[in-house]
Amino acid sequence: MKLLVMAEMSVREMSRRRGVLALMVSLPLWFYLARSDQTGQSIRMLTLGIGWAVSTVTLFSVTGARTVDQRLRLSGYPVGALIGGRLLAASGVGGVLALLYWGLVATQQDVRRLWAIGPMMLVTALTAAPLGGLLAVLVPRELEGALALLTVVALQMLTDPEGLAAKLMPFWAARELGTYAVDRAGPSYLTAGLLHFGLTWSLCTAATLAICAHRLRLARYPAPPEDLGAHPPAF
């Protein structure tokens, strides 16, 4: 129940930051328009833009709530509800964004496996939420986190897709699913993409929860001796 309460609070918090929401919605569109004349490139750039946008929003949400989370922790909220609720909210918003842009691709691009574009964008949005949360707990401020995300996205774009380094990138699953959807590759690409997504999501989520559990742990003091009241200390 507390998990859903935190998710609702996070959505309300995001709705108040209209500039961040405007950036989140428009950023993938600019990625898409930069390569709109090339079907494969435009869809991949659009998907990468979704990942960057959702990661950035999650980063701002988790970073800005550090002091609030400390007070909520003292009020009895578990770490799983605090962080899980924020990641759930960011994932839900990212899922809606992916659905909207899938509709854009469906109306403008000729793709044989159009249905696979939806999972491609959804997987990217779901990966982006814990990735942004992980960077938020690793860096001290929003500016450093935004620069770290920029570095990750730049490496994702520039790394040789056939090399080992590309497979270590968080959004490599989107490339594999895109190859399956746009280039009509075999089902092995679909399987590899989904497996990479599951592993990346699990690692980022587990690392985020572990770090937050350590930082938000409650101090435990030893109980006073039972006979302290009967024999008060002499002064």
C-alpha positions as CSV (number, residue, x, y, z in Angstrom):
1,M,0.0,0.0,0.0
2,K,2.8,2.4,0.9
3,L,4.4,1.6,-2.4
4,L,1.3,2.9,-4.3
5,V,1.2,5.9,-2.1
6,M,4.7,6.8,-2.9
7,A,4.1,6.2,-6.6
8,E,1.1,8.6,-6.5
9,M,3.1,11.2,-4.6
10,S,5.9,10.9,-7.2
11,V,3.5,11.4,-10.1
12,R,2.1,14.5,-8.4
13,E,5.6,15.8,-7.9
14,M,6.5,15.3,-11.5
15,S,3.3,17.1,-12.6
16,R,4.4,20.2,-10.8
17,R,7.7,20.4,-12.7
18,R,6.2,21.4,-16.0
19,G,9.6,22.3,-17.5
20,V,10.9,18.8,-16.9
21,L,7.8,17.2,-18.3
22,A,8.0,19.4,-21.4
23,L,11.6,18.3,-21.9
24,M,10.6,14.7,-21.3
25,V,7.9,14.8,-24.0
26,S,9.8,16.9,-26.6
27,L,13.3,15.5,-26.3
28,P,12.5,12.2,-28.1
29,L,10.7,14.1,-30.8
30,W,13.8,16.1,-31.7
31,F,15.8,12.8,-31.8
32,Y,13.2,11.4,-34.2
33,L,13.0,14.5,-36.4
34,A,16.8,14.5,-36.9
35,R,16.6,11.2,-38.8
36,S,12.9,11.1,-39.9
37,D,13.9,10.4,-43.5
38,Q,15.5,7.1,-42.5
39,T,13.1,4.6,-41.0
40,G,15.6,2.5,-38.9
41,Q,17.7,5.4,-37.7
42,S,14.7,7.6,-36.8
43,I,13.1,4.8,-34.7
44,R,16.3,4.0,-32.9
45,M,17.0,7.7,-32.2
46,L,13.5,8.1,-31.0
47,T,13.8,5.1,-28.6
48,L,17.1,6.4,-27.3
49,G,15.5,9.8,-26.7
50,I,12.8,8.1,-24.6
51,G,15.4,6.4,-22.5
52,W,17.3,9.6,-21.9
53,A,14.1,11.5,-21.0
54,V,12.8,8.9,-18.6
55,S,16.3,8.6,-17.0
56,T,16.5,12.3,-16.5
57,V,13.1,12.6,-14.9
58,T,13.9,9.7,-12.5
59,L,17.2,11.3,-11.7
60,F,15.5,14.6,-10.7
61,S,12.8,12.8,-8.8
62,V,15.1,10.7,-6.7
63,T,17.8,13.4,-6.1
64,G,15.2,16.0,-5.1
65,A,13.6,13.7,-2.6
66,R,16.6,12.8,-0.5
67,T,15.7,14.9,2.6
68,V,12.0,14.0,2.2
69,D,12.9,10.3,2.1
70,Q,14.9,10.6,5.3
71,R,11.8,12.0,7.1
72,L,9.5,9.4,5.6
73,R,11.9,6.7,6.7
74,L,11.7,8.0,10.3
75,S,7.9,7.9,9.9
76,G,8.0,4.2,9.2
77,Y,8.2,4.0,5.4
78,P,10.4,1.1,4.3
79,V,13.2,1.7,1.7
80,G,11.5,-0.5,-0.8
81,A,8.3,1.6,-0.8
82,L,10.3,4.9,-1.0
83,I,12.5,4.0,-3.9
84,G,10.2,1.4,-5.5
85,G,7.3,3.9,-5.5
86,R,9.4,6.5,-7.4
87,L,10.7,4.0,-9.9
88,L,7.2,2.7,-10.4
89,A,5.9,6.2,-11.1
90,A,8.7,6.9,-13.5
91,S,8.2,3.6,-15.3
92,G,4.5,4.3,-15.6
93,V,5.1,7.7,-17.1
94,G,7.7,6.3,-19.4
95,G,5.3,3.6,-20.5
96,V,2.7,6.2,-21.5
97,L,5.4,8.1,-23.4
98,A,6.5,5.0,-25.2
99,L,2.9,4.3,-26.2
100,L,2.4,7.8,-27.6
101,Y,5.6,7.6,-29.7
102,W,4.7,4.1,-30.9
103,G,1.5,5.7,-32.3
104,L,3.7,8.3,-34.0
105,V,5.8,5.6,-35.7
106,A,2.7,3.7,-36.7
107,T,1.3,6.6,-38.6
108,Q,4.5,7.8,-40.2
109,Q,6.8,4.8,-40.8
110,D,6.4,1.7,-42.9
111,V,7.7,-1.1,-40.6
112,R,7.0,-4.8,-41.3
113,R,7.1,-5.8,-37.6
114,L,5.3,-2.7,-36.2
115,W,4.2,-4.6,-33.1
116,A,7.8,-5.1,-32.0
117,I,8.4,-1.4,-32.0
118,G,6.1,-1.1,-28.9
119,P,8.2,-3.6,-26.8
120,M,11.4,-1.9,-28.0
121,M,10.3,1.5,-26.7
122,L,8.7,0.0,-23.5
123,V,11.8,-1.9,-22.6
124,T,13.9,1.2,-23.0
125,A,11.6,3.2,-20.8
126,L,11.6,0.5,-18.1
127,T,15.4,0.3,-18.2
128,A,15.7,4.0,-18.0
129,A,13.9,4.3,-14.7
130,P,16.2,2.3,-12.5
131,L,19.2,3.6,-14.5
132,G,18.3,7.2,-13.6
133,G,17.6,6.1,-10.0
134,L,21.0,4.4,-9.8
135,L,22.8,7.5,-11.1
136,A,20.9,9.6,-8.6
137,V,22.2,7.7,-5.6
138,L,25.7,7.6,-7.0
139,V,26.2,11.3,-7.8
140,P,25.7,14.2,-5.3
141,R,23.7,16.6,-7.4
142,E,21.4,16.8,-10.4
143,L,23.9,18.5,-12.6
144,E,26.5,15.8,-12.2
145,G,23.8,13.2,-12.8
146,A,22.6,14.9,-16.0
147,L,26.2,14.9,-17.3
148,A,26.6,11.3,-16.4
149,L,23.4,10.5,-18.4
150,L,24.7,12.5,-21.3
151,T,27.9,10.5,-21.2
152,V,26.0,7.2,-21.2
153,V,23.8,8.2,-24.1
154,A,26.7,9.5,-26.1
155,L,28.6,6.2,-25.6
156,Q,25.5,4.3,-26.6
157,M,25.4,6.2,-29.9
158,L,29.1,6.1,-30.7
159,T,30.1,2.5,-29.6
160,D,30.5,-0.1,-32.3
161,P,27.3,-2.1,-32.1
162,E,29.2,-5.3,-32.9
163,G,31.7,-4.9,-30.1
164,L,31.7,-6.2,-26.5
165,A,31.4,-2.6,-25.1
166,A,28.1,-2.1,-26.8
167,K,26.6,-5.1,-25.1
168,L,27.6,-3.6,-21.7
169,M,25.6,-0.4,-22.5
170,P,22.2,-0.2,-20.7
171,F,20.2,0.4,-23.8
172,W,21.7,-2.3,-25.9
173,A,18.4,-4.2,-25.7
174,A,16.8,-1.5,-27.8
175,R,19.2,-2.1,-30.6
176,E,18.6,-5.8,-30.7
177,L,14.8,-5.3,-30.7
178,G,15.1,-2.6,-33.3
179,T,17.1,-5.0,-35.5
180,Y,14.4,-7.6,-35.1
181,A,11.6,-5.1,-35.8
182,V,13.0,-2.9,-38.6
183,D,15.6,-5.1,-40.2
184,R,13.5,-8.3,-40.0
185,A,16.3,-10.3,-38.3
186,G,15.7,-13.7,-36.7
187,P,14.0,-14.3,-33.4
188,S,17.4,-14.6,-31.7
189,Y,17.7,-10.8,-31.7
190,L,14.3,-10.6,-29.9
191,T,15.4,-13.1,-27.3
192,A,18.8,-11.5,-26.7
193,G,17.2,-8.1,-26.3
194,L,14.7,-9.3,-23.8
195,L,17.4,-11.1,-21.8
196,H,19.6,-8.1,-21.8
197,F,16.7,-6.0,-20.6
198,G,15.9,-8.4,-17.7
199,L,19.5,-8.5,-16.6
200,T,20.1,-4.7,-16.8
201,W,16.8,-3.9,-15.1
202,S,17.5,-6.3,-12.3
203,L,21.1,-5.1,-11.7
204,C,20.2,-1.4,-11.7
205,T,17.1,-1.9,-9.5
206,A,19.0,-4.1,-7.0
207,A,21.9,-1.7,-6.8
208,T,19.7,1.3,-6.3
209,L,17.7,-0.4,-3.5
210,A,20.9,-1.7,-1.8
211,I,22.6,1.8,-1.8
212,C,19.5,3.5,-0.6
213,A,18.9,0.8,2.1
214,H,22.5,1.6,3.4
215,R,22.1,5.3,3.4
216,L,18.6,5.4,4.9
217,R,19.2,2.8,7.5
218,L,17.9,3.7,11.0
219,A,20.3,4.0,13.8
220,R,19.7,1.4,16.6
221,Y,20.8,2.2,20.1
222,P,21.2,-0.4,22.8
223,A,18.4,-0.7,25.3
224,P,19.1,0.8,28.8
225,P,19.7,-1.7,31.6
226,E,16.6,-3.1,33.2
227,D,17.7,-2.1,36.7
228,L,18.6,1.5,35.8
229,G,15.3,2.8,37.2
230,A,15.7,0.9,40.5
231,H,19.3,2.1,41.0
232,P,19.8,5.5,39.5
233,P,23.4,6.5,38.9
234,A,24.9,8.6,41.7
235,F,26.2,12.1,41.0
